């Protein structure tokens, strides 16, 4: 079985403190929306790896600030093993 190694990082948008974690992923689940008759894998992958922001009710606890703060999360593919 092939496993993809990903690096997940969450960065506080107030102080810039970043937490990185490596994860193994065996499956990739992509959300498919059909708006036209064309479907491109590259577009689906781009959407999957788009950075996510945590604001308002979804703030993340930052150990550097000692409170819940706005944050950005990003997945970066590292290696297929």
C-alpha positions, 0 to 999 in steps of 0.5 A: 500500500502506498502512503503519502507523507504530508506536513500539516502546519498551523500558524498564528496570524497574531504572533506568527508562531507555527506548529508543524506535524507530519502525517501519513495519508493512505486515502485522498478524498476529493470533493467533486462539484460538476459545474460543467462537463470538464473535470480536472484532477489538478484543479481538485488537488489545488482545492484540497491543498488550498490553505484554510483560515480559522477565524471568528468561532473557529479560532485556534489556541496559540501557546505563544499568545496564551489565547485563541487567535486567528490562524492559517492551516496548510497541508504540504505533500512531502513524499510518496512511500 
